[in-house]
């Protein structure tokens, strides 16, 4: 069953000189509990696809559904609820608050949900445990390695238990070994029930996904099964 569907999605940016077509009739399906990597050259449309899936960039035409919801037909208020309930975001730039501990950084998305503080701490501790940072909860970001900081960012993204995790170049600032550890973590989260959609320029990272989707000149090409999945 597909969790995410893009059907004939186009995006045109109306710049002052001339319109720019960033995405043209893109069609894509992502199944529940699938780990999909999106690859393509700079300017190909990767970021546009990610922002559209992230409910932050309405398409010019086409249909986008997540769990059967036409997300761009939702009201502004319901769209904000949708992002909180359905989506976790992981970026190359981590956006950790430097003066907050790992636990406090992970608690941040829970504050707007009206959850009691005690429950927030329980949920944040559980998320940090899932990413292997049980013993680092009270450390500041500056006292953590780059890989540990990325794990805090991932814990923050999953603390609300969203079904869909969107990751934009999450290994881009990490050394190869630490990057592999982060992809291992994504695999475990997938096995726990999350659907993972990752944008990367790194073919070695993409090869560890279940499927690789290529985008070029704003057009989505057929996805292929990743090499690691064939040998699994």
Backbone as CSV, one residue per row, in Angstrom:
resi,resn,N_x,N_y,N_z,CA_x,CA_y,CA_z,C_x,C_y,C_z
1,UNK,0.842,-1.201,0.000,0.000,0.000,0.000,0.877,1.250,0.000
2,UNK,0.543,2.220,-0.858,1.328,3.447,-0.933,0.972,4.387,0.210
3,UNK,1.986,4.885,0.880,1.764,5.921,1.883,1.769,7.296,1.227
4,UNK,2.654,7.468,0.230,2.836,8.763,-0.442,2.583,8.592,-1.931
5,UNK,1.849,9.533,-2.517,1.630,9.522,-3.960,1.724,10.939,-4.519
6,UNK,2.546,11.095,-5.532,2.567,12.298,-6.351,2.034,11.893,-7.717
7,UNK,1.020,12.589,-8.184,0.428,12.242,-9.473,0.438,13.467,-10.384
8,UNK,1.246,13.380,-11.455,1.331,14.448,-12.464,1.560,15.812,-11.819
9,UNK,2.517,15.860,-10.920,2.803,17.095,-10.182,3.788,17.966,-10.944
10,UNK,3.422,19.213,-11.130,4.299,20.198,-11.757,4.462,21.388,-10.832
11,UNK,5.610,22.046,-10.939,5.863,23.251,-10.166,6.568,24.264,-11.052
12,UNK,5.940,25.424,-11.216,6.500,26.507,-12.016,6.705,27.715,-11.124
13,UNK,7.934,28.219,-11.112,8.251,29.423,-10.357,8.209,30.611,-11.314
14,UNK,7.413,31.607,-10.964,7.253,32.781,-11.829,8.282,33.851,-11.477
15,UNK,9.489,33.673,-11.991,10.530,34.668,-11.777,10.292,35.879,-12.680
16,UNK,10.975,36.971,-12.372,10.734,38.232,-13.089,11.126,38.151,-14.555
17,UNK,12.175,37.382,-14.870,12.638,37.314,-16.258,11.762,36.369,-17.067
18,UNK,11.602,35.141,-16.563,10.797,34.142,-17.263,10.416,33.041,-16.287
19,UNK,9.276,32.391,-16.509,8.888,31.273,-15.639,9.914,30.141,-15.715
20,UNK,10.112,29.477,-14.571,11.032,28.349,-14.503,10.244,27.115,-14.088
21,UNK,10.335,26.071,-14.894,9.660,24.813,-14.576,10.611,23.935,-13.766
22,UNK,10.362,23.848,-12.468,11.230,23.059,-11.589,10.836,21.593,-11.563
23,UNK,9.567,21.316,-11.869,9.068,19.940,-11.826,7.989,19.805,-12.898
24,UNK,8.049,18.713,-13.665,7.128,18.551,-14.789,6.457,17.187,-14.740
25,UNK,5.171,17.179,-14.451,4.360,15.950,-14.476,5.018,14.804,-13.716
26,UNK,5.482,15.099,-12.519,6.170,14.084,-11.718,5.168,13.139,-11.080
27,UNK,5.418,11.856,-11.232,4.585,10.832,-10.613,5.483,9.906,-9.807
28,UNK,5.106,9.681,-8.568,5.945,8.901,-7.660,5.053,8.262,-6.600
29,UNK,5.338,7.011,-6.292,4.646,6.321,-5.206,5.676,5.763,-4.239
30,UNK,5.412,5.931,-2.948,6.282,5.402,-1.905,5.430,4.544,-0.985
31,UNK,5.826,3.309,-0.837,5.048,2.368,-0.028,5.309,2.574,1.454
32,UNK,4.384,2.115,2.264,4.608,2.117,3.706,5.842,1.280,4.034
33,UNK,6.663,1.775,4.967,7.862,1.082,5.436,8.882,0.864,4.314
34,UNK,8.902,1.774,3.351,9.899,1.716,2.290,10.956,2.786,2.540
35,UNK,12.190,2.484,2.179,13.309,3.413,2.293,13.710,3.799,0.867
36,UNK,13.377,5.023,0.472,13.603,5.489,-0.893,14.648,6.602,-0.887
37,UNK,15.613,6.507,-1.804,16.617,7.556,-1.978,16.332,8.285,-3.284
38,UNK,16.382,9.596,-3.247,16.179,10.441,-4.426,17.507,11.047,-4.830
39,UNK,17.891,10.840,-6.086,19.150,11.366,-6.596,18.905,12.199,-7.857
40,UNK,19.834,13.115,-8.110,19.767,13.922,-9.319,20.769,15.046,-9.237
41,UNK,21.164,15.600,-10.368,22.134,16.706,-10.365,21.552,17.959,-9.731
42,UNK,22.426,18.895,-9.417,21.995,20.174,-8.849,21.013,20.849,-9.800
43,UNK,19.909,21.349,-9.233,18.902,22.016,-10.042,17.940,21.084,-10.753
44,UNK,17.992,19.792,-10.427,17.152,18.820,-11.131,15.720,18.782,-10.629
45,UNK,15.492,19.276,-9.406,14.147,19.245,-8.833,14.048,18.491,-7.529
46,UNK,15.191,18.017,-7.000,15.168,17.240,-5.744,14.578,18.049,-4.598
47,UNK,15.072,19.260,-4.424,14.597,20.077,-3.302,13.125,20.449,-3.456
48,UNK,12.706,20.645,-4.691,11.299,20.965,-4.933,10.402,19.795,-4.525
49,UNK,10.801,18.584,-4.895,10.027,17.401,-4.497,9.961,17.291,-2.985
50,UNK,11.108,17.494,-2.325,11.139,17.364,-0.867,10.241,18.405,-0.207
51,UNK,10.297,19.641,-0.682,9.476,20.688,-0.068,7.988,20.474,-0.341
52,UNK,7.658,19.899,-1.493,6.256,19.586,-1.778,5.774,18.468,-0.865
53,UNK,6.581,17.418,-0.703,6.203,16.336,0.211,6.134,16.823,1.651
54,UNK,6.943,17.827,1.971,6.954,18.369,3.324,5.836,19.345,3.604
55,UNK,4.888,19.466,2.687,3.714,20.341,2.856,4.113,21.793,3.030
56,UNK,5.203,22.192,2.349,5.692,23.561,2.459,5.680,24.310,1.133
57,UNK,5.311,23.628,0.038,5.466,24.228,-1.282,4.372,23.680,-2.200
58,UNK,3.235,24.351,-2.282,2.133,23.808,-3.082,2.511,23.695,-4.551
59,UNK,2.170,22.588,-5.189,2.488,22.440,-6.613,1.607,23.336,-7.470
60,UNK,2.063,23.616,-8.664,1.268,24.400,-9.611,0.092,23.574,-10.129
61,UNK,0.334,22.281,-10.302,-0.736,21.375,-10.731,-0.394,19.972,-10.266
62,UNK,-1.392,19.100,-10.303,-1.189,17.727,-9.871,-1.747,17.466,-8.489
63,UNK,-1.583,16.223,-8.026,-2.164,15.799,-6.747,-1.083,15.167,-5.865
64,UNK,-1.114,15.539,-4.583,-0.178,14.994,-3.604,-0.993,14.428,-2.454
65,UNK,-0.821,13.130,-2.189,-1.545,12.522,-1.076,-0.575,11.802,-0.149
66,UNK,-0.849,11.876,1.131,-0.120,11.132,2.148,-1.159,10.430,3.014
67,UNK,-1.068,9.115,3.060,-2.033,8.319,3.822,-3.458,8.633,3.378
68,UNK,-3.631,8.858,2.086,-4.944,9.126,1.523,-5.417,10.552,1.637
69,UNK,-4.658,11.410,2.296,-5.038,12.812,2.459,-4.485,13.649,1.312
70,UNK,-5.357,14.404,0.667,-4.886,15.389,-0.301,-4.365,16.584,0.470
71,UNK,-3.051,16.636,0.677,-2.527,17.554,1.697,-2.707,19.024,1.325
72,UNK,-2.721,19.341,0.031,-2.858,20.748,-0.338,-4.307,21.202,-0.463
73,UNK,-5.223,20.315,-0.115,-6.628,20.719,0.005,-6.986,21.014,1.455
74,UNK,-6.037,20.813,2.368,-6.284,21.066,3.783,-6.231,22.558,4.088
75,UNK,-6.933,22.952,5.138,-6.859,24.335,5.596,-5.473,24.615,6.167
76,UNK,-5.137,25.881,6.339,-3.836,26.253,6.888,-3.634,25.627,8.257
77,UNK,-4.665,25.668,9.092,-4.551,25.099,10.437,-4.369,23.585,10.384
78,UNK,-5.144,22.929,9.530,-5.044,21.467,9.437,-3.716,21.042,8.806
79,UNK,-3.181,21.878,7.913,-1.894,21.566,7.293,-0.781,21.596,8.339
80,UNK,-0.858,22.537,9.276,0.119,22.589,10.365,0.009,21.336,11.237
81,UNK,-1.227,20.907,11.514,-1.427,19.666,12.274,-0.863,18.472,11.508
82,UNK,-1.077,18.465,10.187,-0.577,17.366,9.358,0.945,17.265,9.465
83,UNK,1.647,18.376,9.353,3.114,18.340,9.445,3.548,17.753,10.781
84,UNK,2.889,18.165,11.851,3.268,17.701,13.180,2.969,16.214,13.361
85,UNK,1.855,15.756,12.816,1.419,14.378,13.039,2.075,13.375,12.089
86,UNK,2.379,13.798,10.877,2.788,12.854,9.841,4.261,12.924,9.465
87,UNK,4.918,14.055,9.694,6.246,14.272,9.111,7.320,14.478,10.163
88,UNK,8.479,13.874,9.910,9.691,14.189,10.646,10.718,14.672,9.639
89,UNK,11.452,15.731,9.985,12.425,16.318,9.072,13.833,16.182,9.638
90,UNK,14.777,15.764,8.779,16.190,15.716,9.133,16.955,16.437,8.027
91,UNK,17.792,17.395,8.413,18.505,18.199,7.433,20.014,18.074,7.615
92,UNK,20.734,18.482,6.569,22.195,18.514,6.664,22.613,19.524,7.731
93,UNK,21.973,20.684,7.747,22.153,21.649,8.826,21.214,21.240,9.956
94,UNK,21.776,20.981,11.122,21.006,20.295,12.160,20.033,21.193,12.913
95,UNK,20.344,22.488,13.005,19.461,23.426,13.702,19.220,23.037,15.151
96,UNK,20.238,22.491,15.810,20.137,22.240,17.245,20.356,23.548,17.997
97,UNK,19.618,23.728,19.080,19.776,24.933,19.900,20.999,24.722,20.805
98,UNK,22.037,25.540,20.678,23.312,25.242,21.345,23.266,25.264,22.863
99,UNK,22.325,26.021,23.449,22.285,26.137,24.909,21.274,25.171,25.540
100,UNK,20.678,24.292,24.728,19.773,23.283,25.253,20.456,21.917,25.209
101,UNK,20.155,21.070,26.172,20.705,19.721,26.187,20.086,18.892,25.064
102,UNK,20.658,17.710,24.855,20.089,16.808,23.851,18.620,16.532,24.149
103,UNK,18.307,16.265,25.408,16.927,15.986,25.793,16.028,17.179,25.500
104,UNK,16.476,18.372,25.859,15.660,19.575,25.655,15.475,19.872,24.171
105,UNK,16.500,19.614,23.342,16.352,19.794,21.897,15.293,18.856,21.335
106,UNK,15.286,17.627,21.812,14.324,16.652,21.303,12.913,16.982,21.784
107,UNK,12.790,17.614,22.927,11.475,17.981,23.457,10.817,19.128,22.693
108,UNK,11.585,19.903,21.950,11.068,21.129,21.329,9.789,20.916,20.503
109,UNK,9.696,19.905,19.638,8.464,19.761,18.848,7.232,19.423,19.683
110,UNK,7.451,18.957,20.904,6.323,18.548,21.744,5.674,19.725,22.457
111,UNK,6.408,20.817,22.560,5.900,21.956,23.315,4.626,22.520,22.700
112,UNK,4.578,22.561,21.358,3.416,23.141,20.679,2.216,22.202,20.682
113,UNK,2.427,20.963,21.088,1.341,19.975,21.041,0.523,19.930,22.324
114,UNK,0.870,20.758,23.289,0.118,20.801,24.531,0.290,19.573,25.400
115,UNK,1.445,18.928,25.293,1.725,17.721,26.069,2.359,18.120,27.401
116,UNK,1.962,17.470,28.465,2.509,17.784,29.787,4.018,17.566,29.803
117,UNK,4.716,18.378,30.591,6.179,18.355,30.599,6.740,16.982,30.949
118,UNK,6.133,16.325,31.915,6.619,14.999,32.305,6.533,14.030,31.139
119,UNK,5.423,14.087,30.419,5.247,13.204,29.264,6.214,13.584,28.139
120,UNK,6.461,14.882,27.964,7.436,15.324,26.972,8.801,14.697,27.240
121,UNK,9.211,14.712,28.508,10.515,14.159,28.870,10.553,12.649,28.623
122,UNK,9.455,11.974,28.907,9.391,10.528,28.667,9.520,10.227,27.169
123,UNK,8.811,10.982,26.352,8.847,10.763,24.916,10.223,11.087,24.344
124,UNK,10.835,12.164,24.828,12.161,12.549,24.348,13.207,11.519,24.762
125,UNK,13.112,11.024,25.977,14.039,9.981,26.425,13.894,8.725,25.571
126,UNK,12.662,8.373,25.246,12.430,7.194,24.419,13.027,7.378,23.025
127,UNK,12.854,8.577,22.451,13.403,8.849,21.119,14.924,8.793,21.131
128,UNK,15.547,9.352,22.169,17.006,9.296,22.268,17.492,7.869,22.458
129,UNK,16.719,7.062,23.173,17.067,5.657,23.334,17.029,4.936,21.989
130,UNK,16.059,5.268,21.156,15.930,4.615,19.850,17.114,4.915,18.943
131,UNK,17.756,6.072,19.136,18.906,6.419,18.288,20.229,6.141,18.991
132,UNK,20.171,5.461,20.153,21.385,5.040,20.827,22.092,6.089,21.650
133,UNK,21.338,7.040,22.171,21.949,8.112,22.961,21.403,8.161,24.389
134,UNK,21.115,7.003,24.947,20.585,6.951,26.313,21.489,7.673,27.307
135,UNK,22.798,7.593,27.089,23.757,8.131,28.060,24.216,9.542,27.737
136,UNK,23.581,10.189,26.744,24.017,11.542,26.352,22.895,12.568,26.485
137,UNK,21.861,12.243,27.233,20.662,13.083,27.253,20.924,14.489,27.794
138,UNK,21.868,14.626,28.713,22.074,15.924,29.367,23.285,16.681,28.826
139,UNK,23.798,16.236,27.701,24.931,16.933,27.095,24.454,18.013,26.133
140,UNK,25.229,19.091,26.061,24.962,20.143,25.090,25.483,19.702,23.723
141,UNK,24.953,20.271,22.636,25.418,19.884,21.303,26.932,19.987,21.129
142,UNK,27.556,21.015,21.717,29.000,21.207,21.564,29.804,20.073,22.198
143,UNK,29.177,19.342,23.109,29.865,18.232,23.782,29.613,16.893,23.099
144,UNK,28.974,16.921,21.932,28.666,15.711,21.175,29.449,15.702,19.866
145,UNK,29.734,14.513,19.353,30.383,14.390,18.049,29.377,14.748,16.952
146,UNK,29.876,14.895,15.717,28.980,15.209,14.607,27.915,14.156,14.404
147,UNK,28.312,12.880,14.520,27.333,11.807,14.376,26.309,11.802,15.491
148,UNK,26.755,12.103,16.706,25.821,12.165,17.834,24.860,13.336,17.679
149,UNK,25.351,14.464,17.187,24.462,15.598,16.937,23.404,15.239,15.898
150,UNK,23.812,14.511,14.859,22.845,14.098,13.851,21.809,13.148,14.445
151,UNK,22.242,12.289,15.370,21.300,11.386,16.030,20.296,12.163,16.892
152,UNK,20.746,13.227,17.532,19.824,14.078,18.287,18.784,14.669,17.340
153,UNK,19.247,15.142,16.174,18.327,15.712,15.195,17.324,14.664,14.709
154,UNK,17.782,13.421,14.547,16.875,12.350,14.131,15.884,12.035,15.246
155,UNK,16.367,11.999,16.489,15.466,11.767,17.626,14.390,12.847,17.683
156,UNK,14.782,14.085,17.456,13.813,15.189,17.440,12.782,14.984,16.328
157,UNK,13.231,14.444,15.188,12.323,14.239,14.059,11.319,13.124,14.305
158,UNK,11.686,12.143,15.125,10.793,10.984,15.325,10.061,11.019,16.652
159,UNK,10.294,12.057,17.472,9.728,12.067,18.822,8.209,12.054,18.803
160,UNK,7.593,12.601,17.743,6.132,12.596,17.618,5.605,11.313,16.997
161,UNK,6.499,10.352,16.719,6.127,9.092,16.074,5.432,9.311,14.737
162,UNK,6.025,10.116,13.832,5.406,10.312,12.523,5.611,9.078,11.648
163,UNK,4.716,8.832,10.700,4.917,7.688,9.809,5.930,7.940,8.702
164,UNK,6.240,9.220,8.406,7.097,9.555,7.274,8.268,10.415,7.732
165,UNK,9.485,9.953,7.421,10.705,10.684,7.756,11.312,11.209,6.470
166,UNK,11.477,12.535,6.369,12.079,13.190,5.208,13.475,13.660,5.587
167,UNK,14.478,13.249,4.810,15.863,13.565,5.143,16.552,14.213,3.943
168,UNK,17.150,15.363,4.155,17.823,16.118,3.095,19.327,16.090,3.331
169,UNK,20.044,15.285,2.559,21.505,15.158,2.657,21.955,14.955,4.114
170,UNK,21.388,14.007,4.834,21.692,13.877,6.260,23.110,13.412,6.567
171,UNK,23.811,12.879,5.567,25.185,12.430,5.786,26.206,13.366,5.141
172,UNK,25.738,14.471,4.596,26.602,15.344,3.810,27.779,15.932,4.563
173,UNK,27.620,16.156,5.868,28.685,16.764,6.673,29.416,15.739,7.536
174,UNK,29.181,14.465,7.286,29.752,13.426,8.126,30.818,12.646,7.366
175,UNK,31.779,12.077,8.110,32.743,11.194,7.462,32.035,9.909,7.045
176,UNK,32.689,9.115,6.191,32.011,7.974,5.581,31.557,6.939,6.614
177,UNK,32.377,6.700,7.628,31.994,5.703,8.631,30.781,6.175,9.427
178,UNK,30.795,7.435,9.852,29.659,7.961,10.608,28.412,8.002,9.731
179,UNK,28.605,8.340,8.459,27.483,8.338,7.527,26.857,6.971,7.397
180,UNK,27.687,5.923,7.354,27.147,4.561,7.296,26.346,4.230,8.549
181,UNK,26.842,4.708,9.697,26.111,4.467,10.948,24.725,5.116,10.906
182,UNK,24.647,6.320,10.330,23.362,7.010,10.242,22.414,6.258,9.307
183,UNK,22.930,5.734,8.204,22.080,4.957,7.298,21.642,3.657,7.967
184,UNK,22.531,3.047,8.755,22.134,1.872,9.547,20.946,2.221,10.447
185,UNK,21.008,3.401,11.058,19.928,3.846,11.937,18.632,4.017,11.148
186,UNK,18.709,4.598,9.949,17.512,4.739,9.121,16.905,3.366,8.803
187,UNK,17.772,2.379,8.562,17.273,1.027,8.305,16.518,0.486,9.525
188,UNK,17.063,0.713,10.704,16.378,0.223,11.910,15.045,0.925,12.101
189,UNK,15.009,2.224,11.836,13.755,2.962,11.954,12.744,2.461,10.925
190,UNK,13.223,2.161,9.717,12.338,1.578,8.698,11.783,0.245,9.180
191,UNK,12.657,-0.563,9.760,12.211,-1.865,10.265,11.202,-1.714,11.402
192,UNK,11.277,-0.586,12.117,10.333,-0.314,13.209,9.013,0.254,12.702
193,UNK,8.921,0.509,11.382,7.648,0.951,10.834,7.647,2.283,10.123
194,UNK,8.760,3.039,10.159,8.795,4.325,9.488,9.015,4.156,7.986
195,UNK,8.492,5.094,7.232,8.804,5.234,5.816,9.855,6.338,5.702
196,UNK,10.939,6.062,4.987,12.061,6.997,4.909,12.250,7.460,3.472
197,UNK,12.271,8.780,3.281,12.535,9.375,1.961,13.743,10.277,2.113
198,UNK,14.831,9.909,1.441,16.117,10.569,1.636,16.611,11.165,0.326
199,UNK,17.012,12.426,0.365,17.651,13.081,-0.778,19.158,13.043,-0.562
200,UNK,19.888,12.578,-1.565,21.337,12.493,-1.436,22.006,12.642,-2.794
201,UNK,23.251,13.116,-2.775,24.064,13.139,-3.996,25.068,11.994,-3.989
202,UNK,25.103,11.239,-2.882,26.097,10.200,-2.663,25.554,8.843,-3.129
203,UNK,26.148,8.303,-4.198,25.664,7.042,-4.753,25.800,5.895,-3.757
204,UNK,26.851,5.933,-2.911,27.043,4.868,-1.923,25.931,4.888,-0.883
205,UNK,25.485,6.076,-0.493,24.363,6.201,0.437,23.075,5.710,-0.222
206,UNK,22.834,6.166,-1.451,21.609,5.780,-2.162,21.524,4.277,-2.369
207,UNK,22.675,3.637,-2.587,22.699,2.199,-2.856,22.207,1.381,-1.680
208,UNK,22.146,1.974,-0.497,21.703,1.244,0.687,20.205,1.400,0.940
209,UNK,19.535,2.180,0.107,18.085,2.300,0.208,17.416,1.089,-0.432
210,UNK,16.124,0.941,-0.205,15.368,-0.117,-0.867,15.218,0.173,-2.359
211,UNK,15.147,1.469,-2.690,14.898,1.867,-4.077,15.512,3.238,-4.313
212,UNK,16.040,3.431,-5.511,16.597,4.723,-5.900,15.695,5.328,-6.961
213,UNK,15.287,6.574,-6.746,14.513,7.324,-7.727,15.403,8.444,-8.243
214,UNK,15.454,8.595,-9.559,16.265,9.640,-10.171,15.362,10.759,-10.692
215,UNK,15.845,11.982,-10.543,15.139,13.122,-11.119,16.129,13.906,-11.965
216,UNK,15.686,14.314,-13.144,16.553,15.045,-14.067,15.718,16.044,-14.851
217,UNK,16.176,17.281,-14.852,15.470,18.347,-15.583,14.003,18.419,-15.184
218,UNK,13.750,18.202,-13.887,12.395,18.326,-13.385,11.501,17.136,-13.640
219,UNK,12.068,16.062,-14.172,11.265,14.878,-14.472,11.725,13.696,-13.628
220,UNK,10.765,13.016,-13.020,11.077,11.843,-12.213,11.188,10.636,-13.131
221,UNK,12.333,9.948,-13.019,12.552,8.738,-13.799,12.156,7.529,-12.965
222,UNK,12.011,6.408,-13.601,11.580,5.207,-12.887,12.552,4.875,-11.768
223,UNK,12.000,4.476,-10.617,12.825,4.054,-9.506,13.413,2.677,-9.755
224,UNK,14.595,2.432,-9.224,15.225,1.124,-9.346,15.477,0.571,-7.959
225,UNK,15.517,-0.745,-7.862,15.838,-1.387,-6.588,17.314,-1.204,-6.330
226,UNK,17.659,-0.766,-5.119,19.052,-0.510,-4.778,19.833,-1.815,-4.680
227,UNK,21.149,-1.701,-4.926,21.993,-2.887,-4.962,21.978,-3.646,-3.641
228,UNK,22.014,-2.913,-2.523,22.019,-3.553,-1.210,20.767,-4.383,-0.992
229,UNK,19.642,-3.911,-1.546,18.390,-4.642,-1.363,18.413,-5.956,-2.149
230,UNK,19.078,-5.950,-3.299,19.155,-7.160,-4.103,19.974,-8.239,-3.417
231,UNK,20.985,-7.797,-2.630,21.870,-8.757,-1.972,21.412,-9.119,-0.576
232,UNK,20.336,-8.469,-0.105,19.872,-8.697,1.264,19.215,-10.067,1.386
